[in-house]
Amino acid sequence: MTFEDPAESVTAASKPVFLMTATIKNPYKTRYQPKLNVLHVEKPGATEAADRWNFVVDDKARQETNSSTRGNHYLLRMSLDPGSYELVGFSALASAFPVHGLFFVPLYANLKVTAPGVYYLGHVEATVRERQGEEFRAGPLIPLIDQAIAGASGGTFDIVITDQQAKDEAAFRSYFPALANVPIIKAMLPSFDRIKAQKRWDAQ
């Protein structure tokens, strides 16, 4: 992720940088609190690896409590060349020996990258609850036992995107010195589109 190296800085020639925070929690199966591993981004209609980016969540991003009420919190940063992208979602893992549950938080949000600068995309709150009917699952069915025990196959995500720039900006500036004196421009993601996520799930 951007600023993993403390020597990184923001200059007029830097790629545009995008900041967002995320909190994920599982009150449905409280022993299994997902931890984010990867933020998936791709070009619309991507068909090959060159059109996909996997931003691995680093230690500097992690503020994990393993609490089913407070959740695990993340400071996410990515640099992208100008162009059109889709923020596909987050992969996450919840482990409590001997069970390992795989989770996926869908976003499917369009992102247009234009001018250099630092941009704030918002805060994503993803909460696992018991799945009703044919709602998209919080994770795949396989492996059957692990996914069921962790709540990934029997659960779904409620996802809310909010503007928490005042709090989040202070946290980013505190943790990443390169941002100390750089303007951070608000560029909020749209509200989570559950219908779109459901259609993508149904089409798998």
C-alpha positions in Angstrom: 0.0 0.0 0.0 1.1 3.6 -0.5 3.3 5.0 2.2 4.4 1.6 3.4 7.9 3.0 2.9 8.3 5.9 5.4 10.5 7.6 2.8 7.6 8.0 0.3 6.3 11.5 -0.2 3.7 13.3 -2.2 4.9 15.5 -5.0 3.4 17.2 -8.1 4.6 14.3 -10.1 3.1 11.6 -7.8 0.3 9.3 -9.0 -3.1 10.3 -7.5 -3.4 8.8 -4.0 -6.7 7.5 -2.6 -7.5 7.1 1.1 -10.3 5.2 2.7 -11.0 3.5 6.0 -12.9 0.3 6.6 -14.3 -1.5 9.7 -15.4 -5.1 9.5 -17.2 -7.0 12.3 -19.1 -10.3 12.7 -21.7 -10.2 15.5 -23.4 -13.2 13.8 -20.5 -15.6 14.8 -18.6 -13.6 17.4 -15.6 -16.0 17.7 -14.7 -15.3 14.0 -13.8 -11.7 13.4 -12.7 -11.2 9.8 -9.4 -9.4 9.1 -8.9 -7.6 5.8 -6.2 -9.0 3.6 -6.6 -7.4 0.1 -8.4 -4.5 -1.6 -9.3 -5.6 -5.1 -9.3 -3.0 -7.9 -9.7 -3.6 -11.6 -10.5 -1.8 -14.9 -14.1 -2.1 -16.1 -14.5 -5.3 -18.0 -11.1 -6.6 -17.0 -10.1 -9.9 -18.7 -6.4 -10.3 -17.8 -4.1 -9.9 -14.8 -2.7 -6.6 -16.2 -6.1 -5.0 -15.6 -6.3 -6.0 -12.0 -4.6 -4.7 -8.9 -4.5 -6.4 -5.5 -3.5 -3.9 -2.7 -2.3 -6.1 0.2 -3.3 -4.7 3.6 0.0 -4.0 5.5 0.7 -3.7 9.2 0.5 0.1 9.1 -3.2 -0.2 8.0 -4.2 -2.5 10.7 -6.1 -1.4 13.9 -7.6 -4.7 14.9 -9.6 -5.3 18.1 -11.1 -8.7 17.3 -14.2 -7.4 19.0 -17.6 -8.2 17.6 -18.9 -4.8 18.6 -16.0 -2.5 17.7 -14.7 -4.6 14.8 -11.4 -4.5 13.0 -10.4 -1.1 11.5 -8.1 -0.3 8.6 -6.4 2.8 7.1 -6.2 2.0 3.4 -4.1 3.8 0.8 -3.6 3.2 -2.9 -2.0 5.0 -5.8 -3.5 4.6 -9.3 -2.6 5.9 -12.8 -5.3 8.2 -14.4 -8.1 6.1 -15.8 -11.4 4.4 -15.0 -11.5 1.7 -12.3 -13.9 -0.4 -10.2 -13.3 -0.9 -6.5 -14.4 -4.6 -6.5 -14.2 -5.2 -2.8 -12.2 -6.7 0.1 -11.0 -10.2 0.8 -10.8 -11.1 4.5 -10.0 -14.1 6.7 -11.4 -15.1 10.1 -9.4 -17.7 12.0 -10.0 -19.5 15.3 -8.2 -22.9 15.4 -8.9 -25.2 13.6 -11.4 -23.1 11.5 -10.5 -20.6 8.8 -13.3 -18.7 7.2 -13.0 -16.8 3.9 -15.0 -13.6 3.5 -15.6 -11.2 0.7 -17.0 -7.6 1.1 -18.4 -6.5 -2.2 -18.2 -2.8 -3.2 -18.5 -2.7 -7.0 -17.9 1.1 -6.9 -16.8 3.0 -10.0 -13.7 5.3 -9.6 -12.5 7.9 -12.1 -8.9 8.9 -11.6 -7.9 12.2 -13.2 -5.6 14.8 -11.6 -2.7 14.3 -9.2 -3.5 14.8 -5.5 -4.7 13.0 -2.4 -8.3 12.0 -2.2 -10.6 10.7 0.5 -13.1 8.1 -0.6 -15.0 7.6 2.7 -15.5 5.0 5.4 -16.8 1.5 4.7 -18.6 -0.3 7.5 -19.2 -4.0 6.8 -21.2 -6.0 9.3 -21.9 -9.8 9.0 -25.5 -10.8 9.8 -27.5 -14.0 9.2 -28.4 -14.4 5.5 -32.1 -14.4 4.6 -33.4 -16.1 1.5 -31.2 -15.8 -1.6 -29.1 -12.8 -0.3 -25.5 -12.8 -1.4 -23.3 -14.7 1.0 -20.5 -13.2 3.1 -18.1 -15.8 1.6 -18.0 -18.9 -0.6 -19.7 -22.2 0.3 -16.4 -24.2 0.1 -14.9 -25.5 2.4 -18.4 -26.4 3.7 -17.7 -26.8 7.4 -15.3 -24.0 7.9 -17.4 -21.5 6.0 -20.6 -22.4 7.9 -18.9 -22.3 11.4 -17.3 -18.9 10.7 -20.6 -17.5 9.4 -19.3 -16.8 5.9 -21.7 -19.1 4.0 -24.6 -18.6 6.3 -24.1 -14.8 6.6 -24.3 -11.8 4.4 -22.9 -8.3 4.7 -24.7 -5.1 5.6 -22.5 -2.4 4.1 -22.7 1.4 4.7 -20.4 4.0 3.2 -20.2 7.3 5.2 -18.2 10.5 5.3 -15.9 10.5 8.3 -13.2 12.7 6.8 -12.6 14.8 9.9 -11.7 11.8 12.0 -10.1 9.8 9.3 -8.0 12.6 8.0 -6.5 13.2 11.4 -5.7 9.5 11.7 -4.0 9.4 8.3 -1.9 12.5 9.0 -0.9 11.1 12.3 0.2 7.7 11.0 1.7 8.8 7.7 4.1 11.7 7.9 4.0 12.2 4.1 0.4 13.5 4.5 1.2 16.0 7.3 0.9 19.1 5.1 -0.8 17.8 2.0 -4.4 18.9 1.1 -6.8 15.9 1.2 -9.7 16.3 -1.3 -13.1 14.8 -0.6 -14.1 12.4 -3.4 -16.8 10.2 -1.7 -17.7 6.8 -3.1 -21.4 6.4 -3.9 -23.6 4.6 -1.4 -23.4 0.8 -1.5 -25.6 -0.6 -4.2 -27.0 -3.8 -2.7 -29.0 -4.6 -5.9 -25.9 -4.4 -8.0 -24.0 -6.6 -5.6 -26.8 -9.2 -5.6 -26.9 -9.3 -9.4 -23.1 -9.9 -9.5 -23.5 -12.7 -6.9 -26.4 -14.3 -8.9 -24.4 -14.2 -12.1 -21.5 -16.2 -10.6 
